[in-house]
Every structure is written in structure tokens, then in C-alpha cells.
Amino acid sequence: MSVRSLSEIHECGGTAAEFVQHFAAKWHDGDWETAEDHWQLIVNRLLRGREMEGLKRRDALRTAEQAAQNFGLPLLLSASDTRCPMCAIVPPPRSSLSPPPSPPAPRRPGTEPS
């Protein structure tokens, strides 16, 4: 059993679907791939919490997913400027459109032979 995907959560409808839509649109600018990665990271971090100890795997997964939604939805709906907690700690992927970093300039010898 694994963490449900955002599309699976969305299929539940109601506030779950509302959470998914805002999570992908507001916090990830419609980048569903990054949103999915961050959703998985958030739920997995919650699974490591003490409140998950003693729960069966399925119960722990659903509890962590619900906790993430319960925490995230009010932030997503608030007028405050909030952002995904994973975006704050996971570096964004380097765009393929960005130029590669420049190599260091070669060292020039102090004198050249004649």
C-alpha cells in the first residue's frame, strides 16, 4: 500500500478535490509533476511522526494524507501569501531552458614562452 496520488485524492470529490486543485494551481503554478512529488514528500514526512506509531500501515497512510489536507487547505484558501512547505526546502529542478553553469575561467600563465 502506498500514498494515494493527487488524482486519486481528487476523485474523492468535496474538500479533497478542492485541496488538490489549489495545491497544484496555487502552490505549484499548475506543475502537476512537482505537486505530486511534493505531496508524496509531505505525506511520507508525516508518516514518520510519533502519532503514526502503532497504527496499521493503511490507517497510518490515510491519517497522514488527511492531516496534510487538513493543514494545507486552510493555508491554500487564506488571503495570506503562503507556499508549499516542500518548495521551501527542496531546490526547484533546473529548467532545461536555463543555460548550464559557466565553467571557471582557465588560468593564464604569468609569462608565455617566445
PyRosetta script that sets phi, psi and omega in degrees:
from pyrosetta import init, pose_from_sequence

init()
pose = pose_from_sequence("MSVRSLSEIHECGGTAAEFVQHFAAKWHDGDWETAEDHWQLIVNRLLRGREMEGLKRRDALRTAEQAAQNFGLPLLLSASDTRCPMCAIVPPPRSSLSPPPSPPAPRRPGTEPS")
pose.set_psi(1, 136.0)
pose.set_omega(1, -178.1)
pose.set_phi(2, -131.0)
pose.set_psi(2, 173.3)
pose.set_omega(2, 178.1)
pose.set_phi(3, -61.0)
pose.set_psi(3, 133.7)
pose.set_omega(3, 177.4)
pose.set_phi(4, -69.3)
pose.set_psi(4, 146.0)
pose.set_omega(4, 178.8)
pose.set_phi(5, -74.0)
pose.set_psi(5, 165.3)
pose.set_omega(5, 176.8)
pose.set_phi(6, -60.7)
pose.set_psi(6, -36.5)
pose.set_omega(6, 179.7)
pose.set_phi(7, -67.1)
pose.set_psi(7, -36.7)
pose.set_omega(7, 176.0)
pose.set_phi(8, -65.6)
pose.set_psi(8, -40.9)
pose.set_omega(8, 177.7)
pose.set_phi(9, -64.1)
pose.set_psi(9, -42.4)
pose.set_omega(9, -178.7)
pose.set_phi(10, -59.9)
pose.set_psi(10, -37.8)
pose.set_omega(10, -179.7)
pose.set_phi(11, -62.2)
pose.set_psi(11, -18.9)
pose.set_omega(11, 178.7)
pose.set_phi(12, -69.3)
pose.set_psi(12, -20.4)
pose.set_omega(12, 179.7)
pose.set_phi(13, 74.7)
pose.set_psi(13, -172.8)
pose.set_omega(13, 177.4)
pose.set_phi(14, 58.9)
pose.set_psi(14, -139.4)
pose.set_omega(14, -177.3)
pose.set_phi(15, -68.1)
pose.set_psi(15, -26.9)
pose.set_omega(15, 177.3)
pose.set_phi(16, -63.5)
pose.set_psi(16, -45.0)
pose.set_omega(16, 178.6)
pose.set_phi(17, -65.7)
pose.set_psi(17, -38.6)
pose.set_omega(17, 178.7)
pose.set_phi(18, -63.1)
pose.set_psi(18, -43.0)
pose.set_omega(18, 177.6)
pose.set_phi(19, -58.3)
pose.set_psi(19, -49.8)
pose.set_omega(19, -176.8)
pose.set_phi(20, -60.1)
pose.set_psi(20, -45.1)
pose.set_omega(20, -178.9)
pose.set_phi(21, -60.5)
pose.set_psi(21, -46.3)
pose.set_omega(21, -179.3)
pose.set_phi(22, -71.1)
pose.set_psi(22, -37.9)
pose.set_omega(22, -179.5)
pose.set_phi(23, -58.9)
pose.set_psi(23, -45.7)
pose.set_omega(23, -179.3)
pose.set_phi(24, -75.8)
pose.set_psi(24, -43.0)
pose.set_omega(24, -173.8)
pose.set_phi(25, -77.5)
pose.set_psi(25, -50.6)
pose.set_omega(25, -173.5)
pose.set_phi(26, -79.5)
pose.set_psi(26, -47.4)
pose.set_omega(26, -174.8)
pose.set_phi(27, -85.6)
pose.set_psi(27, -20.1)
pose.set_omega(27, -175.4)
pose.set_phi(28, -128.8)
pose.set_psi(28, 18.0)
pose.set_omega(28, 175.5)
pose.set_phi(29, 47.8)
pose.set_psi(29, 38.3)
pose.set_omega(29, 178.2)
pose.set_phi(30, 77.2)
pose.set_psi(30, 6.4)
pose.set_omega(30, 178.1)
pose.set_phi(31, -83.7)
pose.set_psi(31, 91.3)
pose.set_omega(31, -175.2)
pose.set_phi(32, -65.2)
pose.set_psi(32, -31.8)
pose.set_omega(32, -179.7)
pose.set_phi(33, -65.4)
pose.set_psi(33, -47.0)
pose.set_omega(33, 177.9)
pose.set_phi(34, -66.5)
pose.set_psi(34, -41.4)
pose.set_omega(34, 178.5)
pose.set_phi(35, -58.1)
pose.set_psi(35, -44.3)
pose.set_omega(35, 179.6)
pose.set_phi(36, -63.5)
pose.set_psi(36, -44.7)
pose.set_omega(36, 178.3)
pose.set_phi(37, -58.9)
pose.set_psi(37, -45.5)
pose.set_omega(37, -177.9)
pose.set_phi(38, -69.9)
pose.set_psi(38, -35.3)
pose.set_omega(38, 175.4)
pose.set_phi(39, -59.6)
pose.set_psi(39, -47.3)
pose.set_omega(39, 180.0)
pose.set_phi(40, -60.9)
pose.set_psi(40, -42.6)
pose.set_omega(40, 179.6)
pose.set_phi(41, -64.0)
pose.set_psi(41, -43.5)
pose.set_omega(41, -179.6)
pose.set_phi(42, -61.9)
pose.set_psi(42, -50.2)
pose.set_omega(42, -178.2)
pose.set_phi(43, -62.9)
pose.set_psi(43, -42.1)
pose.set_omega(43, 179.3)
pose.set_phi(44, -63.8)
pose.set_psi(44, -35.9)
pose.set_omega(44, 176.1)
pose.set_phi(45, -66.0)
pose.set_psi(45, -41.4)
pose.set_omega(45, 178.3)
pose.set_phi(46, -64.5)
pose.set_psi(46, -32.6)
pose.set_omega(46, 179.0)
pose.set_phi(47, -63.9)
pose.set_psi(47, -23.5)
pose.set_omega(47, -179.7)
pose.set_phi(48, -84.8)
pose.set_psi(48, -1.1)
pose.set_omega(48, -178.7)
pose.set_phi(49, -74.0)
pose.set_psi(49, 157.1)
pose.set_omega(49, -179.1)
pose.set_phi(50, -61.2)
pose.set_psi(50, -32.1)
pose.set_omega(50, -178.5)
pose.set_phi(51, -66.8)
pose.set_psi(51, -11.2)
pose.set_omega(51, 179.1)
pose.set_phi(52, -91.8)
pose.set_psi(52, -13.5)
pose.set_omega(52, 179.9)
pose.set_phi(53, -62.1)
pose.set_psi(53, 136.4)
pose.set_omega(53, 177.7)
pose.set_phi(54, 86.7)
pose.set_psi(54, -11.5)
pose.set_omega(54, 178.1)
pose.set_phi(55, -84.6)
pose.set_psi(55, 148.4)
pose.set_omega(55, 172.1)
pose.set_phi(56, -66.2)
pose.set_psi(56, 154.8)
pose.set_omega(56, -175.3)
pose.set_phi(57, -53.0)
pose.set_psi(57, -48.3)
pose.set_omega(57, -178.8)
pose.set_phi(58, -61.9)
pose.set_psi(58, -44.6)
pose.set_omega(58, -179.9)
pose.set_phi(59, -64.7)
pose.set_psi(59, -39.7)
pose.set_omega(59, 179.1)
pose.set_phi(60, -65.3)
pose.set_psi(60, -42.7)
pose.set_omega(60, 178.9)
pose.set_phi(61, -60.3)
pose.set_psi(61, -49.6)
pose.set_omega(61, -177.8)
pose.set_phi(62, -66.7)
pose.set_psi(62, -36.1)
pose.set_omega(62, 177.8)
pose.set_phi(63, -65.0)
pose.set_psi(63, -44.2)
pose.set_omega(63, 179.6)
pose.set_phi(64, -65.4)
pose.set_psi(64, -42.6)
pose.set_omega(64, 178.0)
pose.set_phi(65, -61.3)
pose.set_psi(65, -44.1)
pose.set_omega(65, -179.3)
pose.set_phi(66, -67.7)
pose.set_psi(66, -38.6)
pose.set_omega(66, 178.0)
pose.set_phi(67, -62.1)
pose.set_psi(67, -41.4)
pose.set_omega(67, 179.0)
pose.set_phi(68, -63.0)
pose.set_psi(68, -42.0)
pose.set_omega(68, 178.5)
pose.set_phi(69, -67.9)
pose.set_psi(69, -43.5)
pose.set_omega(69, -179.5)
pose.set_phi(70, -63.1)
pose.set_psi(70, -34.0)
pose.set_omega(70, 177.6)
pose.set_phi(71, -77.3)
pose.set_psi(71, -43.5)
pose.set_omega(71, -172.6)
pose.set_phi(72, -76.3)
pose.set_psi(72, -40.3)
pose.set_omega(72, -173.9)
pose.set_phi(73, -59.3)
pose.set_psi(73, -46.9)
pose.set_omega(73, 177.8)
pose.set_phi(74, -59.8)
pose.set_psi(74, -37.0)
pose.set_omega(74, 177.4)
pose.set_phi(75, -66.3)
pose.set_psi(75, -42.4)
pose.set_omega(75, -179.7)
pose.set_phi(76, -65.3)
pose.set_psi(76, -32.7)
pose.set_omega(76, -177.9)
pose.set_phi(77, -88.9)
pose.set_psi(77, -10.5)
pose.set_omega(77, -177.7)
pose.set_phi(78, -73.4)
pose.set_psi(78, 157.8)
pose.set_omega(78, 177.5)
pose.set_phi(79, -76.6)
pose.set_psi(79, -13.7)
pose.set_omega(79, 179.5)
pose.set_phi(80, -67.2)
pose.set_psi(80, 152.0)
pose.set_omega(80, 176.9)
pose.set_phi(81, -82.6)
pose.set_psi(81, 100.6)
pose.set_omega(81, -179.8)
pose.set_phi(82, -114.8)
pose.set_psi(82, 166.9)
pose.set_omega(82, 176.4)
pose.set_phi(83, -145.2)
pose.set_psi(83, 163.7)
pose.set_omega(83, 179.9)
pose.set_phi(84, -58.2)
pose.set_psi(84, 132.2)
pose.set_omega(84, 178.8)
pose.set_phi(85, -62.3)
pose.set_psi(85, -30.5)
pose.set_omega(85, 178.4)
pose.set_phi(86, -72.7)
pose.set_psi(86, -33.4)
pose.set_omega(86, 177.5)
pose.set_phi(87, -61.9)
pose.set_psi(87, -27.4)
pose.set_omega(87, -178.9)
pose.set_phi(88, -75.0)
pose.set_psi(88, -22.1)
pose.set_omega(88, -175.7)
pose.set_phi(89, -121.3)
pose.set_psi(89, -18.4)
pose.set_omega(89, 179.7)
pose.set_phi(90, -99.7)
pose.set_psi(90, 122.4)
pose.set_omega(90, -179.6)
pose.set_phi(91, -63.7)
pose.set_psi(91, 140.7)
pose.set_omega(91, 179.0)
pose.set_phi(92, -67.0)
pose.set_psi(92, 150.8)
pose.set_omega(92, 177.9)
pose.set_phi(93, -66.4)
pose.set_psi(93, 145.9)
pose.set_omega(93, 179.5)
pose.set_phi(94, -74.7)
pose.set_psi(94, 126.3)
pose.set_omega(94, -178.8)
pose.set_phi(95, -65.0)
pose.set_psi(95, 142.2)
pose.set_omega(95, 177.2)
pose.set_phi(96, -69.1)
pose.set_psi(96, -15.0)
pose.set_omega(96, 178.8)
pose.set_phi(97, -84.3)
pose.set_psi(97, -16.6)
pose.set_omega(97, 179.7)
pose.set_phi(98, -73.9)
pose.set_psi(98, 141.4)
pose.set_omega(98, 177.2)
pose.set_phi(99, -68.6)
pose.set_psi(99, 149.0)
pose.set_omega(99, 177.8)
pose.set_phi(100, -66.0)
pose.set_psi(100, 155.9)
pose.set_omega(100, 178.4)
pose.set_phi(101, -60.0)
pose.set_psi(101, 144.4)
pose.set_omega(101, -179.7)
pose.set_phi(102, -72.6)
pose.set_psi(102, 139.5)
pose.set_omega(102, 176.1)
pose.set_phi(103, -72.8)
pose.set_psi(103, 158.3)
pose.set_omega(103, 177.9)
pose.set_phi(104, -63.9)
pose.set_psi(104, 149.3)
pose.set_omega(104, 179.3)
pose.set_phi(105, -65.5)
pose.set_psi(105, 139.7)
pose.set_omega(105, 179.0)
pose.set_phi(106, -67.2)
pose.set_psi(106, 146.9)
pose.set_omega(106, 178.4)
pose.set_phi(107, -76.5)
pose.set_psi(107, 136.0)
pose.set_omega(107, 177.8)
pose.set_phi(108, -98.7)
pose.set_psi(108, 136.5)
pose.set_omega(108, 177.4)
pose.set_phi(109, -67.4)
pose.set_psi(109, 152.8)
pose.set_omega(109, 179.9)
pose.set_phi(110, -64.0)
pose.set_psi(110, -36.7)
pose.set_omega(110, 177.3)
pose.set_phi(111, -137.6)
pose.set_psi(111, 145.3)
pose.set_omega(111, 177.8)
pose.set_phi(112, -105.4)
pose.set_psi(112, 142.6)
pose.set_omega(112, 179.2)
pose.set_phi(113, -67.9)
pose.set_psi(113, 149.6)
pose.set_omega(113, 179.4)
pose.set_phi(114, -91.2)
pose.dump_pdb("model.pdb")
